């Protein structure tokens, strides 16, 4: 049974074609992943099928009375509400139904027997609906899902105003799962989840009876939860059944077949053109030449597949700093209240260190404190001699009106226009990306611009806060290679062990320092 049918969809944005005459279907129980390079239109497609964007052409048809839940990472949480109260809004329809039921009971005192019978029927229907939805155990459900995604560690009675971007996304995801829609639509749900919470979500989605569509660049996660892959590439949507690994095999085979067909056709065209050229002037063979020319004119000429620019990352090494790049003594992290017990830290020259731990325990705070961007609650921290820093912040400022070209040029005004364009192109950005405003780029494209800024100057301390968020699979592989080859010191916050385990010398688990009970 088809739940969603998309037919002959075409869409452009800012003069750039994104989809051209594509079709898509979602069947009952399918676990679908949308995959593809950064900027190919995955999030745009989700916005179209959820009605947030209107396509230039095509139809989107959902099955009747289907309940769709969409994880929109840009949704706004109501200020002043606690996490618990925000999660309870997932059950607004049932809360409203309970109010209707209580109002019906109040009316019965003044109602006629006939009216009482009708009210009793309404009350019975509402009661059945509430029981079917487990309304009377909703607090237990909130606790269960909140614990699975790490919100209980943060504290359900904290107001949403206090939360980081990653914590706010966790609240949105938890609320969506509590709503238990028939169809889940998830845009990069693992970006702000820690390893144990990704494992919990993996198990949840593996056992999810209904259909879902998700965008993710986390390959182990995709392999574990999906059974259908749609590849967004070159304005098209191609469907593959099976795991992500199976898709990679089939997509590679398809590319080889397309290349072989193109080469065969080009050889045939060249052969025919050569025959026509040699025989069109001769009276005896002119008829055959004209016949072949007509056949050639009617031929549907295959186009050579356009290869996407592959990113190349390279971090320049600066002069050798002192032996210890950073030293912290009796350091207590936090803003208004302590997040950690007093700790002593030492970062030795040329060591690569990964920092992991549950969201909200101070990973980003640790980086900013070590760099002197924010003060510690107590203790002191010192940078070594001759330390030069390249810092990649977890999220860029929203609403940035600069184009990618202006963003880099503003940082390095001494570079020529050609040099700026060449630097951005080497990071896998096309001319379209380079002339697009930062706020209109996809998360992955914007991340490449920010990485490019770091790469333009020599540094001996590379500080990367969740650099793989939003990067596509190819870009992540290239970033991993670049970090591995980099000769300086690296501090890396990441929730992806597959990314960092074989390139770092040690792993700091900030949970061991926390004042919170984990």
N, C-alpha and C positions, 0 to 999 in steps of 0.2 A: 504494500500500500504506500502510495506516494504522499508525503506530508508537505513537501515544498517542491514546486516546479518553477524553474527560471528558464524562460525561452527567449532566444534571440536578443540577449542583453548587449547593449553598447553604451559606453560611458566615457566621457572625457573630462579632464579637469585642467583649467588654466591653459587650454590649447593643446594639451597632451592627451593622446588616446590611451585609455587604460584597459578597456574591454571592447572587443569587436565581435558582435554576433555570437555570444557564448551562451551555452545552456548548462543547466545544473539540476540535479534532482536529489532529494533527500528521502530515503525510504525508512519505514518504521524500524527502529532498533539499530540503525546505522550509527557508527561512531566515526565521524568524518573529521579529517584534518585538512586545512587549507595550508599549503606550503608553497614556498617560492622565495626569490631574492627580495631584499629590502626594496620597497617602492614599487613593487609589481601590482599592488592593488588589493591585497588580502583584507586589510581593515576597511577599505572602501567597499568591498563586496559585502562585508557584514553590515555596514551602514545602509547599503541599498536594500538588503533583504529584511532589515528591521525597520525600514521606512524612514530612516533619518536622512537619506539622500534619494533624490528622484533621478532615475537613469535617463539618458538621452533617448533610448529606445528599448523595447522589450517588455515582457510581462513577468510579474512575480506573483505567484498564486500559492497561498497557504491553504491547507485543509481547513474546513470549517471548525470553529470552536476549539482550535488548538491553542494552548497556553505556552507562549514563548518567553523565556527569560534570557536577558542579554547582559553580560558583564561589560559595562562601559566604564573604563578606567578614568574617564573624565567626569563622571557623575559627581554631583555636589552633595555632601552630607549636610544635614540640617544642623546649624551651629547650636551649641548649648546642650544638645542631647547626649546622653551617655551611650556607650557602645551597646549595652543591653537594651535600652529603649529603642535604639536604631534597629536592632535585630528584631525586636518585637513588631516593628512596622511590616515585616514580611508576612504577618498574619492579619493585616488590616481588614481584609474581606471577612475573615472569621470573627474578628472583634466586632465589626459592624453587624454581622449576623446575630451575634450574642445580644447586642443592644436591642435589635429588632425583636428577639425572643423575649427579653425582659419586658419590653414595652407591650408585647402581646399579652403577657401575664397580667400587667397592670390594667389593660382594657377589659379583661374578663369580668372584673367586679361589677361593671355597669352594662355588660353586654346581654343581649337576648340569648335564649338557648341556641338558636340557629347560628348567631354570631360566635358563640362560644365554641360550637362544633367546628366552625371554619378556623377560628384562632388556634384551636387545639391541633388541627391538621397542620397549620403553618408551623406551630411550635415543634411538632413531631418531625417535620421535614428538616427544620433548622437543626434540631438536636441530632438527627442522623448525620447531617452534613458535618457538624462539629466533631462528632465521634469518629467519623471516617477520616477526618483530617487530623486526628490526634490532638485536638485543640486543648484538651485538659491536661496534656503532658508537654505543652509547648516549651515550658521553661527547661524541662529536662532535655528536649531536643536542641534548644539553644545552647545549653551547656555542652552537649555532645559535639555538635559541629564546631562551636567556638574553640573547644579544646583541640579538636583535630587540626584546625588551621592556625593554632597558636594565639588566639585572641584571649584565652583565659590567662595566659602568661602576662599579657599586657595589663589586664584588669578590666572586667566588663563594666565597672562603674566609673571608668575614666570618660571624660567628655571627648567627643570626636575632634574638637578644636585642638587638642593636645597631640594628635597623632601625626606621625610622619606619612609621606606619600605611600610608602609600602604598607604601612599599617592600615591606612584608609582603604587601599585596594583589598586587603584581607577582609575588612568589614563588608565591603560591597560583595565580595565573593561568598562570604558566609551567609549574608542575607539572601543572596540569589539561591543558594543551595537549600536554605530553609523554605523558600517559596515552593520548592519542588515542582518546577514547571515541566510540562511534557517535553519541551525542547529546550536544551541548554545551548547558548551561543557564548563562547568564551574567547576573548581576545588576549592572548599571552597570559594565561592565568598563573603560570609558575614564576613570573618575573620577580615577584617580591616574596616568594615562599622559600623557607629554609628546607633542607634535605628531608627532615622528618615530616614536614607538612606536605611536601611534594609526594612523599610516599603515601600519606593519608589520602590525598586527592587522587592519586593513581588508583588506589584500591577502591575509592568511591566511584570513580568513572568506569572502572572495569566491571563493577557490579550494577551500573546504571542501566535500568531496563529500557529506558526511552532513548531517543536519538539525541545526538549532540553534534555541533560543529565547533571546532576550535582552531585558533591560529597559535602556533608555537614553533620555536626553533630548538626546543629541547628534544634531541633525538631519542634518548632512552625513554623519556616520557611518552613521546609519540609512538614508539614501538610497543609500549606497554598498553596503551589505551585505545588505539584506533584500528579500524578494520577497512576503512576506505580513505584514499588519499586523492585530493583534487590539487593538481599542480597549476599554479597561476604563473603563466609564462608567455611572453610575447603576445599580449592581448587576448590569450586564450585560456580555457580551463580544460584540462585533460584529467579524466577519471581513471584511477587505478585501484584495484582491490588488493587487500593485504596490508602488511606492515609497512613502515617507512623504509626499512631495508629492502623489502621486495619492490617498492616503488622505485628506489634508486637503481636497482638492477634493470627494471622494465623501462625506465626513462632513458637510461644509457643505451639500451638496445634500440629504442625508438630513434634516438639521435643518430646512431650509426646507420640505421636503415634509411633515414631521411637524407643523410649525407651521401650514402651510396646511390640512392635514387637520383639525387641532384647531379652527381658526377656522371652517371649513366646518361641522363637526359642531355647534359651539356655536351658530352661526347657525340651523342646522336645529332644534336643541332649543328655542331661544327661539321660533322660528316655531310649532312644534308646541304648546308650552306656551301660547302666546298664543291659538291656535285652541281648545285644550281649555278654557281659562279662559272664553272668550267663548261657547262652545257647550254646555258640560256642563249648564247649567241649563235649556236649551230642550228641550222634549219632541221637537221635530222633528229636532234635530241631536245629541241626547244620545248616540245609538248611535255616530255617527261620532267624537264626542269620546272615548267610552270605548274605541273601537277604536284610536284614535291613542295613547291613554294606555297601553294594553297594549303597543303597538309600542315606545313610548318606554321602558317599563319593561324590555323585553327588550334594548334597545340596549346594546351594549358601549361604554361611555363612555370616550373617550380622555382621558388625563391630560396636562396641560400639562407640557412638559419643564421640570424644575427646573434653573435656571441655577446653575452653581457660582460662589461668590463670587470675583471677580477681585481679585488683590492690587493694592494701590496703595502704592508705596514713595516716601518723601520724606525726604531728609536735610537737617536744619536747619543753616544756616551760622552760625558764631559770629563774634566780633569779628575784625578783620583782624590777623594775626600779623606778625612781622618778615619781611623779604624772603626770607630763607632759613629754611625751616621745620626742616630737618635738615641738619647738616654733619658729615661724618666725614673724619678725616685719618689716612692710613696705616693704614686699618682692615683687620684680619685677622679673618675670621669663623671660628667653630668652637667646639667644646666642649673635648675633650681634645687634639685635633690640629687644625691649621689646615685649613680647607676652601678658602681663597682666598689669593692673593697680596695684598700691601698695596694698598689702593685708596683713592682720595679720592672722596667722593660729596657731592653737593649737591642738595637738593630745594628748588626755588624755589616760593614762594607761588603757589597757584592752578593749578599744573601738574598734569596727570594722567599718571601713569607706570605702565606695565605692566612686570612683572618675569617673565621666562620663563627656562627652562633645565631640563636633565635633573633628575629627582628625585634627592635626596640630595646636591646640590651647595650647598645652603644658602639657598634662597629664604625659607623660614619663619624660618631662623636670622637672615637679614639683617633681616627685619622686626622680630623680637624684639630684636635688637641695637640697631637704630636707635631703638626705643622705650625702651631702657634696661631691658628685662625680663631680659636675660641679658648678661653682660659679653663684650666682644670678647677674642680671644686677645691682641691688641696694638692700639695706636692708640687714638684716642678719638672719641667721637661726642657731639654736643650738639644738643638741641632748641632752636629759636629762642624768642623771647619771645612770650608769650601764645598758645602752641600748646595746643589742646585736641583730644584724640584720640578717635576712634571706631574700635575694633579688633574685627574679625571674625576669630576664630581658625578654622583649617582644620577642626578637629573639636571637637565639644562633648564634655564629660565623659560617660562612659557611666554608666548606672545612676542617673541623676538622678531622685529621687522626687518632685520638685516638679511640680505641674500647670503648664501653660503660664501660667495666670493667676497662680499663686504665683511663678513664675519672674520675671515682669515686676514684680509688686507688691513682691517682695523688693528689687528694684533701685531701685524708685521708690515708697517707702512713702507719699509724700504724695499719690499719685494716688487718686482714688475708684474704687470697684468698676466703676462705669459707664465711667470714663475708660480703665481697663485693658482692659475688654472691647471698647470701641470701637477702641482702638489695635490690638489683636490682630485684630479683625474687618477692619480696613482693610488688613491684610497678607494677607487671603484665608483666614483661619482661621474655621471655624464654631464654634458653641457647643460642639459635641462635642469639637473639637480643644482649645478653651480650657480645658475641664475634664478633659482627659486628661493623665496623667503624661508628662513629657518623654521618659522612657525607653521609652514605648509609642508615641510618635509616629513617623511615617516620617522618614527623613532630610531630606526636603524640608520637611515641616511644622516640624521642629525648627529648621531653618535660618531659616525665616520668623520664628519666635519670637526667635531671636538677632539677626536684622536689626532686628526691631521694637524691641528693647532699645536699639540704637544710635540709632534714629530719634527717641527721646524727648528727647534733649538736643542743644543746638547744639554742633557741633564744626567745627573748621576744617582738620582733617587726618583723612581717612578711609583706614583701612588695612584692606584686604580680602584675606584669604588663601584663595584658591580658593572664592569665594562661590557659584559656580554649581554646585558638586558637589551632586547630589541635587535641585536645583530643576527643576521641570517647564518645558516650553517657554514657556508664558505668563508664568510668574514670571521666567524669564531675560530675556524681552523687557522686562518692566516694570523689572527691576533695571537693565538697560542704559540705559533711558530716564532713570531716577532719577540714575544716576551722571553721565550726560551733562549733566543740568540742574543738578547740584550745583555750587555756586559756589566751594567750597574746594579744597584739595589732595587728590589721590587717589594712593595707592600700591596697586596691584592685582596680586596673583599669580594667574595664570590659564594654563591649558593650551589655551584655546580662542581662537585668533586671530579667529575670526568674531565673538566676543563683544567683544573690546577694540580691534580695529584702528582702527575709525573713531571712537573716543571718547577716545583717549589722545594726548598730545603727543609722547611718546617711549617707546621700549621698551628696557629694560635686559636684556641677555642675560648671566646670571650665569656662563655657561660661559666667557666671556671673562676672568673673574677667577679661575677655578678652578685649584687646584694639581694637579687630576687630569687625566689624558690622556683626552680625549673622542673 
